[in-house]
Structures are given as C-alpha cells and as structure tokens.
Amino acid sequence: MRGIHWLPGSVLSAFTPAVVPAMASVMRRAGSAHYRRRRGREQRDGGHLAPTGARRRAHATVCRNLGDRRLMSGIAEFACVAPSGGPRGRLVVLVAVALLVAGSSAQAKKKKVLPPLCSDNRYVVSGAPLVIGGAPLIQFVGIAGNSLTLGACAGGLKLKATKTGTKLTGKVGTCPGVSGPLKVTGLIDPTCGSMAATVKGKKRLHVTFLAALSSCGDGVVDPVKGEACEPPGAATCDGQCQPIAFPPTTNTTTSSTTTTTTTSSTTTTTIVGPGVVISVDEARAATKTLPPGGGTLTATGADGTVYTLTIPPNALLVETAISMTPIVSISGGNLPSDSVLGVDLQPSGLRLYEFADLSIVPPQLSPTADIAGFTYEGDGDDLHRYPAALDAGRILLHVIHFSGAGANICVELCPPPIDPPPQAITESQLEELIASLDPHDPFYASRLAELLHAYYDLFIAPDLSRMQQDCDFATSRIPKALAWSRTNQILLAEEGFEDENQTVGNALVGSVSNCWSEATATCLDVKNTYQVQKLVQTARQAQLLGGDPEVFDPSKVRRCSGLWSGTITYEFKYDEDGDFQYGGAHETRRTRHREAQEWQIIPHVIAEVPCEQCQSRIFEATWSGSASRDDRYVADYGHCTDTNTQMGQVDGGDSPSAFGISISRDQREFSLNRISPGYQGAPPNGVVDGTYVSKHVDCQGYEETGLPGLLHVVENWTPWPFMGTGHGLPLERTDPTIPWTSEGQHVDRQESTGIGGGLIVITTTWTWKLTLEPDAGQ
C-alpha cells in the first residue's frame, strides 16, 4: 500500500484481520464524503489543504478519545502530532479514525447483556428465622413487583438490574412489634437463586441475613408455594414436596383468595384453600399476647358458642401473639356434617411444646351427641379428622399445632373417614387414623399403641441420629418427634412407650445441644440483638425439651471482648490537564475521573477464624461506592471552537459486607481484609452502576449527544497498600480498660506526561479510623 510505509511497525502489527476491513471501509467513506464537500470549501495554505470542518471533527474525535486509553497509544499519538496538511496527514487521520471505529465495534460486540431482573420470587432465610425487634420470627422474604414482605411486615420496593445481580432497596413503613420504619437494602445474585440483605431501623437496629430461593428440597416447607412436606423423594414426601398417601389421592389446587362480606351482626371472611372453602367471623375474633408461661384466650361465636384455648406453661418458646377466630362454615373436604363448631388459630404453622386444650361449649349440647373432630393447616390445607371427646358438657380437643380445629355434631352416628390410609405416612394421617378409632372399643388402647409404635419405627427413629448432627435438619424434625411423644403420653399415659420416649428425649436434648454448640462457637456480642435473641431461644428450647438449665445458660457464654468498629475509605483520582498548539488549533484538555469506596465496620462478630495464639474474627460491615466523570476537550481555531464534554455522577451502595481483623501474637500489629464472598457466610461484593453523558458542539454550533457511558464501581479491597507486605498496622494500645483508636491516611501520587506535554496525575488515598473497644469486664 503506497503512502503508509512510514507508519510505525507496532501500528501495522495492530491491524488484525478484524480491524483492516473496518478500517478500509471507514477510509473509503470518509474520503468520498470529503471530496464531495470539497468544492467551494477548499482553502490553500502553503500548497496544502487547511483543516476543513470535517477534518477538524475527525481529528478532534481521535485526540479526544485518547483520554479513554482505548486506542493504542502509538496510533493515537502519531495521529495527533502529525501535520494536518497533505495526503500523508489526511491518511494518518483516516487510519486513526478507522482503528477507533473498528475498536469501538469490537467493544460493542463484547458488551454483556445485564442479567434478568429478579422481580417475583420468595426466599427462605438461611439458618434460624430472623428476629427483628419484637416482630414475629421471619422465615420468608417475598418480592412481588414493587412489593416487599418480611414475614408479616410489608412495604415498597425498588429493583435495579446490574451486572452482578439485582439490587434492591425497600422501605417497610410499619411492622408489628417494631418501632418506626425499616430500611432494607441488598443484592440478589444474577441467577436469582440467593440474596444478601441488611435491615436497619431505629435504636441501632441492624440485622444482616442471607436467604436462598424457596424451592422444594430446601428443607423448609413453604405453604405459599404449595409445599406440604420436606424433603422430597423421602418415604413420606414425593418429588414435588407433596405427601405420599396410600391409596394415592388427587389434590385439586386453586389459588388462595379472601372475600369479606359484612352484615349487621357478623363479618364473614371466606378462605379458599385446596378444594376447601372456610368462612370465619372476623368481627368476633379474639387476640392476646401470651408469655412463655402460657395463658387463656376466649372467643364467642354468633350462635353463642364459647371457645376457650388454654395454653399451659412451657408450651410456647417465646412471647407470642395468638388469634382465635370462630368458623362460620366449611365446604369441601371429608367432614361428616354441616354443623361446624371450630376456630381458626393464628399464627399459622405455630408448633407448641405441650398440648393446649381447646374447649368448645355450645348453647345446647346433648350428653349423648356424637361428634367428629377436625383440624387443618394454612388456608384449609390438609383438612382431616382429629381426635375429639365430650367432657362435662363441652367438646375437648388437644391441640399441638395451628391453624384450625373444631368438631362436627352429627344427628346420628358420625360416619368414619372415607378410605382412611392403612398406614400413617404423615403427621396428619396419623391424627386421622387415631380419630378413626373408637375409644369405646375394648381393643382401642392396643390398636392405638400398635399404630404409634409403627409410626415410630418408620418415621421417628430413622431421623434421630441425623438430628443430633445437623442443626438445620433438627429444626424441621424436632416438632414431629415431640408431637409423637406428647401424643402417647396424653392418650396412653406413656404406658408401653417408656423406652421410646426416653430415646426420643435423649435425641431431642442431643439435637439442641448440637445447635447450642454451633450458636456458642462464636463469642456473644451483647450488642447484637439478633445473636442474643437466637441464643436465648436456643437455651429456652433446650430447657423445654429437658436440657439442664446449668448447661444451657446464656449468662455463662463467653462474651466478645476487644470489638472493632470504624470507617475505611478509598479514593481514586485521575487528573489530566493539557494546553498546547496543534496544527491550526489551540487544544486544551481537562480530565477528571473520581471513584470512592467506604466501609463501615460494625462491632458484631459473624465468626471466629482459627488462629493459634492470636485473635482473628470476622465482623459485620457495610459498603458504599461512588464515581464521577467531568471531562472537557476544546479545539480553538480562532474563528470557531470544537468542544467535547463528558459528565456524570453516581452514588449508592449501603450493601452488606464482612471484614476479617486479626491481631498478631505479640499484640503489636493488626491486619484487616475484606472476606471473600461465601466464606463463613460473607455476602457478595457490592456494586454501584450509573451513566455519564457525552456532548459535542462543532464549529458550526451544531450540538449532538452521544450514547450514555458507564460509570461502574465494584467493591474492591485489592488496592489496600498494606496487603501482602507481611506487616500490618501498628497496635499501640497500652491500657486495655479504655478504647483505643488507630487513625491514619496513606496517599500515593503518580505523575506522567500526557498529550501535548500535559500533566497526568493519578492519586490514591486510603483513610481509616478504627476503634478497639475495651476487653470484657473492663
């Protein structure tokens, strides 16, 4: 090719097969366009063409993009300093423009599509349920469009898709048991499979949690998603988390809806469950918060029936708000009569540690009446027969789990359940089989004992070993084993079950002991409300199951000492200033790029890392980031100017983070590091995304706006100047009885020469202020 033999070899080597065609195409288009416009616009200057508007714009575009460093420095620098006149100068400009376009095209092809927005999912909290102030325990987090639910708390939500997943920001205005609003921030991974979030409120309320997408097989039954059992594929549960019944039954599933109608005497709410419609009298509901010591709740139906729920001491794990609402009618299901006396009990899914007594006293009750008890879960799920008895003018049921319970009164003998299962597979089927037995049958006790023994052999005993080794598994299995034990104690006075009950009792204590060991592996941070409440609940559960109070005593748990807190900030600055003459134009350049990150370390210990003769802990933290761009490039030709600007700013974050802080064996140094996502439950790296705007005003005053550019900040600890040096920050504490603070700043400044002899300055600044609290007992 003639005319390019003087180009540097390094430049020609950059012309890959993908670049050359694009370069040639741009050269042909630019050349033909130039010569079409040449007539009437040529100006002679020393025998060469002076810069026309088209050439000036092409030249300005090439030089302007040098600030992005996306062009190879050899091509760009040569193009900007070569003479503007003559065919050689024109060719250089065209070559540089072609390479720019080709490079931009290649970059455009590499641009990644953002992952989908995670806008309609339910997540189950990892580990123990969330404890937020005085609100009921939170097991599930729901996201539906712009709505957010945290258990019984609901609020608004904003979602934003980013390269690292879906960023969420929510606000819960009111939440039962919590003073003031709650702010929720977090990040959902690109697959929508997990989330890490933080909940903040008044009075230093600050809770960070991880949650996984609720699904069949996660070990937690989610009634909202239609699950009825876990784990799938077991003897009692099919692959879709539905109970296995013998013979197989067909479930008719409809979506849950609620319809409310009001009359002069009653307010009826209709609950539609799977094949069952339950109407309750909301106007006559009774609600009371009962302590762990138990209590009594009474409600009266529209017909005068009095319902009394008596919860004994040690049945509740924690103080709980109980609601009892009279049932008006039930349609669907296998009930022997339309005459229904019962109540809906809330919170749904509550498990008691001792049987509660539900007493039903209608205005008139014949001592010879035939009755059939029933119970159900959720919105009428698994409606089935339940043991009930006449007792001194009342109907009595022993209840150990919520949602609904009651009895039918039959005009004649209540028919037995239709096709009761020959073998109890689920807890509900066991209850139904017990209800099908006739208490007046002389063989009642032996048949009941045979039924309970078989259930123990098949579905209780196989789980006991794993329960004592896996705390999460034990959490879902303890209620089932406890209910079985309480059933034989109350119906058969434990006769013939002494050995099994002893085995179950030992396994329950062993299970909660394992959970206690996990909970106390980390020191107790008395300022961490979530950790304290979880530990107290574990101790309470152990004591209810027969554990030694001296062993499960929160006051004896090792307290955290030497807690760290404080702030670390990182700031990156890129400044370029240039002022030089180029060809027939006076060029000025100003580039200002900024990026900042800030970490707030919270004095909450997430985990302790094994460290021989030293202290190494992981602390809860939050991260926020920001970025900005303010660039201005001007070419002044005397009679006109060509200007390019790029401006934009983004701030955000407040994402959960985790920091490890270690103190050396000699107590003279400490080091810190952002914990890798996933290790010891550390959350994903935070991300902040935004855009900047590009504008170009040419010599004729024509203004155009370019495509938005990306401002992108990712949580990044690698620039920390003390990493990998073998030395940490000095620890100069002399008195462990008072707080000690490490405060400092590290600045690194690098200078280089820019285009036209301008100055480029890159500055990184780390600033920290970290406080070590006094040791325990000080």
Secondary structure, 3 states (H helix, E strand, C coil): CCCCCCCCHHHHCCCCCCHHHHHHHHHHHHHHHHHHHCCCCCCEECCEECCCHHHHHHHHHHHHHHHHCCCCHHHHHHHHHCCCCHHHHHHHHHHHHHHHHHHHHHHHHHCCCCCCCCCEEEEEECCCCECCCCCCCECEEEEECCEEEECCEEEEEEEEEECCEEEEEEEECCECCECCCEEEEEEECCCCCEEEEEEECCCCCEEEEEEEECCCCCCCCCHHHCCCCCCCCECCECCCCCECCCCCCCCCCCCCCEEEEECCCCEEEEEECCCCEEEEEHHHCEEEEECCCCEEEEEECCCCCEEEEEECCCCCCCCEEEEEEEEEEEECCCCCCCCEEEEEEECCCCEEEEEEEEEEECCCCCCCCEEEEEEEECCCEEEEEECCEECCCCEEEEEEECCEEEEEEECCCCCCCCCCCCCCCCHHHHHHHHHHCCCCCCCHHHHHHHHHHHHHHHHHHHHHHHHCCCHHHHHHHHHHHHHHHHHHHHHHCCCCCHHHHHHHHHHHHHHHHHHHHHHCCCCECCCCHHHHHHHHHHHHHHHHCCCCCCCCCHHHCCECCCCEEEEEEEEEEEEEEEEEEECCEEEEEEEEEEEEEEEEEEEEEEEECCCCCCEEEEEEEEEEEEEEEEEEEEEECCCCEEEEEEEEEEEEEEEEEEEEEEECCCCCEEEEEECCCCHHHCCCCCEEEEEEEEEEECCCCCEEECCCEEEEEECCCCCCCCCCCCCCEECCCCCCCCCEEEEEEEEEEEEEECHHHCEEEEEEEEEEEEEECCCCCC
